[in-house]
Amino acid sequence: MLRKIRIAVSIFFLLFTSILFLDIANFLPPDLFGYVTLFQFIPSAIKFAVLFIPSSIGFIIILILTLFFGRVYCSSICPLGTVQDIASHIANKKKRKKKFLYSKEYFWLRYIILVVTILSLFSGQLLLIILLDPYSNFGRILAQLFNPFINILNNFFAFTLEKLNIYSLYPIEIKSGYFIAALFPFLFLAFILFLSYKRGRLYCNTVCPLGTLLGIISKFTIFKLKIDKTTCEGCGVCSKVCKSECIELKSKKIDFSRCVACYNCLDVCPSDAINYQFISSGIVKQSSDKSRRDFLSKTSLFIIGLTTNALSQIKIIPQKESKVAVKKNSVSSPPGSKSIDHFTSNCTACQLCITACPTRVLQPSFTEYGIFNIFQPFMDYKTNYCNYDCTACSQVCPTAAILPLTAKYKKNIQIGKAKFIEDNCIVKTENTACGACSEHCPTKAVLMVDYKGNLKIPEITNKYCVGCGACEFACPTKPYKAIYVDGNLEHQTAEKKPVEKLDQKIDYKEEFPF
């Protein structure tokens, strides 16, 4: 029974977490993101440190469940864990696949990784969390590998249906960042599938710092799986199905720090020798009756209870290449992230915001924030620009690296300032009228002023600029832009441009002209 509940819960979290990253049409309501990611341990813990609000206590619930029943997060809630279980299940279906056997833990490797990860956190570095956090790795796998594939499928069917005069689907432009942004998730997925195929949950019990941390807590768990030595027949069936390789037949003991609470052993034991037992003051009491299992079942069930803007590049094609290189002091972090420091200190690079962004202006970084903050999203204005009234990224961030915003408040946040390089502008270099930057500026911080003859050239009033990047994206000059956004290290507040009132007075007493 417990195994079936575990499978149901794990499929629930796997499916719903996957849907968040694969929603290419931005159909899902923002509130759903918070509910689904509530129980992801590391994002929840970081969010709790930033915002002490009810939606950030998911990790506390996980800690309580771990203190009662062991590593139920690893078995039921972690989507990457479920992926490993699927790989192990496929491996077990192969006739030549050997069954699991007990193996000793890689003690030093396991705890050194945990200690180094914790020390790096205290030093303000999230690199090891970015590279090893199971949820963030799962997010990058979906965002960089599966999301583009879903886009390709969507476009294929959209073009096919269009030929039949059916327009229920529309093509979506695929935006891609660095090659390494997709290479790392691919290699990680291959690595995790290989380990799962060969050794079950070896990654969780050796490499994953969260698995090791929860394993330490599991040593003090109130209810533990125990083998009743008097009824155990020593058949070894339990050890063969233990994906954590933590059941030692000789001593008939379970290493509960490595047990991921999959309950496979409970399901196959012919003599019912393995049961949950109450551990208190060193005294082991039988606690495997129906009421105990019902309580655990109800607890598990309780857990369950809980359009792209089409802005195209300007059709003006420069005849000459621009000469002056763009020198940005900083890239821009997403609206709501307060500052570069706040963002890089709290983002685990799960890239949920990237998949939620309707324009895909958010792209995974490589060295933009420094190598220690690799894969954290930045505003890539070569790819697109930020919609003036969009707050999607702030609504889905599970760690509060991007704080929730209203559309009204977001319109006043200045994440960067536009800079103009006159020597790159085709108005000067080719004596050609343009004005693309001004046309697309939502705040009219960029205006066209008289230049030569009938030509006009851009002029920037930075106090009105919000740093959305529409001007940079629209600028046709290559390889260097004539106008670009230089990111603010600390986000500022842009002024609202006063609305010009018309001097013309309308006489409403006159008859309507038509």
N, C-alpha and C positions, 0 to 999 in steps of 0.2 A: 504493500500500500504506500509506504513512504517513498519507495523508488518511483512509483507512478506519479506521485505528487511532485517529487523533485523534477522529473522529466517535464511535467506540465508547466511548472513555474519557469524552468529554464527556457523552454520554447517560447513562453509568453514574453520574457524579457529579451530574448534574442530577436524575435520578430518585431516587437515594437521599437527596440533600439535601432534595428536595421531600417525600419520605415522612416525614422527621423532623418537618417543620412541619405536615403534614396528618394526622398520626396522632391523630385525635380520640378514639379509644378507649384511648389510652395502652397500646397493645399491644406496642410495640417495646421490647426490653431496653435498659437505660441504656448498657451498654457499646458498643452500636452507634453511639450518638451520637458518642462519642469517636473511633471509627475513621473515620467519615465526615467529621467536621469537622477531622480531624488536619491535612489539607493546605490548609486555608483560611489564607492567609498572615497577615493582620493578627490574627485571633483567636489563632493559634498563637504569633505573636511576643509578644503581650501575655501569654499564658499562660506563656511561657518566662521572661519578666521577673518573673512572680509565683512560679511553681513550676518549678524546674529538674528536670523529670522527663521520661522518655522520650516520653510522649504530647504533649509540648510542642515537639518538635523538627521538626515538619512544615515550618515555614517555612525551616529550614536545608536540608532536602531540596529545597525549591522553589528556593532560592538556588543549590544545586549544579546542579540541572537547567538553570537559567537560564544559568549559566556555561558549560555544555556545549552546550546546544542552543537557547538563546534563550527567548522568553516562552511556554513550554509551559503554564505556569499559566493564562495568559490564554486560550489556545486550548482547553484540555482539562479543566481543573479548576474554573475559576471558573464557577459556575452562571449568573451574570448574563451572562457572555460567551456562553454557549451560547444563552441567550434572545435575545441580539442576533443571533447567527448564524441562528437560526430566522427572525427577522424579515427578515434580509437574504435568506435563501433564498426566503421567500415573495415578497419584492419582485422577485427575479430571475425568478420564474415569470410575473410580469406582462409582457405583451408590450410595453407602453409604457415599461417601466422601463429607464432608461439604464444601461449598464454602468459599473463603477467606472473612474475615471481617476486618474492620478497627481495629487496635490496636495501643496503644501508644508505642513509642520507649523506649527501655531500655537505657535511657539517660546516667546514671552514668556508667553502665557497658561498654557501647559503647565507651565513651570518655576516660575512665580510661585505657582501653586496648590500645587505640591509643597513649595516653600520655606515658604510660610505654614502649611501643614499640619504640617510638621516643627517649626517654631517654636512652634506652638500646643501640640504634644505636650510640648515641653520646658517650657512654661509650665504644664503640668498640665491643659490643656483638650483634651477629646476631641470637641468639637462638629464639626469638619471631618471627622474619622474617622467619626463617627456619620452625617453627611449624605452622605459620598462613598464610604465603603468598599463595594465591590461585594457582598461576602457579606452584610453587614448590611442593605443595601438589598434584596437578594433575600429575606432572611429576613422583613423587614417586609412586603414585597409578599405573601408567602404567609400570614403570620400575620394580617394585617389585611384582606386581600381574598379570598384563596382558602380559608383555614381556615373563616371564617364561612359561605362558600358551601357547603363540604362538610358543615358542620353542618346547614344548611337542607335539603340533599338527604337527609341521613341521617334527619332528622325527618320529612320527607315520606314516605319509604319506610317508616319505623317506624310511622307512623299508618296508612298504607295497608295494611301487612301485619297490623296489629293488628285491622283490620276483618275480616280473613280468619282470625283466631285463630292467626296466626303471630307469635311473639314473639322471633325471632332477632335483631332490632334493637331498641334502646331509644332514646327521644328524649333529646337532650342540650340543656340550657338554654344559650342563646347569651348570652354576657356581652360587653358592648361598653364601651369606654372613651370617650375624647374623640373627637369627630368629626374633628379634625385628625390624630389618630393614623392614621386610614384615608385622609384626604385627601392627606397627603404621599406615601405609597406609590403612590396612584393617579396623582397628577401626575408622580411620578418614573417610573413605568412608562410613562405616555403619552409622556414626554420621551425616554426611552431607546428606545422602539419607533420613534418618529419619526426620531431620529438614525440608528438602524440601518437603517430603511427607505430613507432618503435617502443616507446616507454610510457605511454599514457600521460599522466599529469607531471612529468618530470620538470617542465618549465615552471609550473606553479610551485613546486617544492624545492626548486634550486635557484632559479633566476629571479622570479617575481618577488620584489621586496614586500609587496602587500601580502602575498601568500605566506611569507616567512613571519611577518608581523602577526597576522591572524593565527598562524600556527603556534606562536608563543602564547597568545591569549588562550588558545584551545587547550593548553596544558592545565589551565585552571577552570576548565568547563565544568559546569554543575552536572550535566548529564553526558556520559561518555558511552561509546560503543565498547562493550567488553565481551570477551569470549568466556563462556562458562566451561571451565576445564572438566567438570564432572559429566557434562552431557556432550561435549565435543568428541566426535568420532575420529578426528584427525584426517579426514578425507582430503583436505587441501583445496576444496572447491572454492572457498571464499578467497584464498590467496590468488587463485588463477583469474578471478574477475576483479581484483582490486587494482584500479587504474593508478593508485598512488603507490603501489608496491610497498605497503606499510604493514602488512599482516605477516608476522613471524610465526610459522607453524610449530617450531621446536618449543618455544616458550609459551605459545598460544597467547601472544600479546599483540595489541594494535598500537602503532605509533600514532597517537591521536594528533600530534602536531603536524603530521603530514596527511592525515585523513581528510578528504574533502567532502565528506558526508554525502557520498553518492548512493549509499544504501544497496549497492550491488550484492554485498556479502549477506545482508539480511534476506535478500530475495532468493538466494540460491542455497543457503544453509539447510541441509536435509533434516537436521536435528534441532533446529531453532536454538542453537547454542550462542548465537550472537544477538545481543539486545542492548538497548539503552539502559544504563544503570546510574543510580544517583550516587554522586561522589561527595562525601562530606566528612571532614576531620579524619581523613585516612580510612574511613569505614565505608565499605562497599555494600550498598543495599540494592536488592532487586527492585527494579522499577520499569519492568517491561510489560506491564499489564495493558489491557485495552485502553484504559482511561489515559495512560501516559502517551500512548501512540495517538489517541484522538486529540489530545492537547497539542501535540506537535503538528498534527495534520491541520488543525484549525489555525495554528499560528502561521503555517506555510500558506494556507489559503487566504489569510488576512493580508499577506504581502501582495497577493495578486490584486486584492480589492483596492489596495491603495493604487507674378508674371513679369517676365523680364522686360525691362524698358528697351525699346528698339531704337537706340541712338546709334547711327552709323557714322563712320568717319566722313568728314566733309569731302565732297567730290572734287575739290580743288586739288590738282596734282602738281606739286612743286617741280620746277624744271632744274633747280639746283639743290645740292645737298647743303644742309646747314653746317656751319663750321665751329660754332662755339659750344663746347661741351657743357652739359648740365651738371652742376655740382650741388647736390642736396646735402644739407647738414644732417638730415634724418628723414627716414620714411615716416609715414603717418600711421598711427595705430587706430583701431576702429573707434567710432564715436561711442562714448560711454565708458571707455577704458581709462579715463582720467589723465593718464600720463603713460609714457613709454615704460617707466619703472614699475608702475602699478600693474600694467598689462603683462610684462615679461615675468614679473614675480608671482603671478597667479595663474597664468595660462599653461595648461598641460598639453596644448597642441592636439586636442582631440579633433579639431577642424569641423565641429558641428556647425559653427558660424559660417564656414565656407560653403557648406552645402545649403544652408538656409538663405544665403545672400542671393537675391534675385538677379543682380547684375554680375555676380562673380568677381567684383572688384577685390574682394578678399582672396588672397592667394597665400600658400605656405611659403614662409621665408627660408632662406638658406643662410646668408650671412648678414642680412639687413639689420637684425637686432644683435648680431654677434653669434659666433658659432655655438655658444652655450645655450642659445635660445632658438636653435634650429627648428624649423617646421611651424613655429608660431605664426599665425596669419598677420599679414600687413596689407595696407591699401595699395594695390598695384594699379596705378592709373594708366599703364600701358594696356592693361587688359580691359578695363572699363572704368566707370566712375560710380560714386555713391549717390543713390537716389535721395533727393532732398528731404522727403518725408518718410523714408524707410527706417524702421527700428528693428528689423528682423534679427540681426546678430545679437542685440542687447536682450532680446526676449528669450533666446535659446541657450545662452552661455551657462554651463552647469557649475562654473567655479567662481562666478562674479568677477572674473577678469574684465568682462564687459558688463557694466552695471545696467539694470533696466532703465529704459528711457521712454518718455512719451514723445510723440511726433513734434508737438509744440516746443518742448524743451530742447529736443535734438537740433532743431533748426537754428538755435543760437550757439551751438557748440562749435568752436573753431579748432579743428584738429591739425590745421596747417595753414600756411599763407601762400597765395599765388605769387610767383616771381616772373618777371618778363625780361626776355633777352631780345632786345630790339634787332641786334645784328643777325638773328636767326629768322626773324619774321619775314614772310614773303612780301608783305607790303613794302618793306624796305629793299630786300634783296632782288625782287623781281618787278617792283612797281605794280603789284597786282592787288586788287581789292579782295579782302577775305572776311574777317570779322566772325569766324567760327567760334572763337573763344567767348566773345561777348554774347553771341546768340544763345549759347547753351548755359551761361552763368545764371543759376536760379536766384541769386541775391542781387544781381546787377552790380557786383563789385568790379566787374570788368566792363568798361564802356569804350566805345570807339570815339576818338577825338580827331579833330582836323590834323592832317599831316602835310601832304603836298598836293596841290591842286584839288581834285575831287576825292583823293584817297584819305582814308581814315586809319588810324593805328590804335591798338589797345592801350588803355590806361587803367591801372589797378588802384582801387581804394581798399586797402587791406582790412580796415576796420569792419567792412561788410562781408569779407570773405570767410567762408566756413571750411574751406579746404576740401571740398567734395571731389575735386579732380575733373569735373566736366570740361573745364577749359583745356586742361592738359590732354585729355583723351580726344577732344575734338580737333586739336591743333594738327594740321596736316604735314608739318615740316619733318624731315628725316635727314640724318639719323637722330639729330638732337631737336628737342621741342623748343619752340620759341616762348612758350609759357608752361610753367610747371608748378607743382605744389611742394613746398618745403615743409616737412612735418614739424609740429610743435612738440617739444619734449614734454611740456605740461599743456594740457588742453586749456584753451582760453574761451572767453565769451565774445562772440561777434555782435556788433551793433546792428540794429534793425534799420535798414535804409528808409528814410521818411518818404512817404508817398507824395508825389507831386500833385498838387491840386490844380484843376483846370480853372483858368481865369474866366472862361466864357460863361456867361449867364444865360440860362435858358428861360424863355418866357412861356410858361405853361398855359397862359391864357390864349395864345394863338392856336388856331386850328391845326390839327395834325396834318402834316404835309401830304399824306397819302392814305 
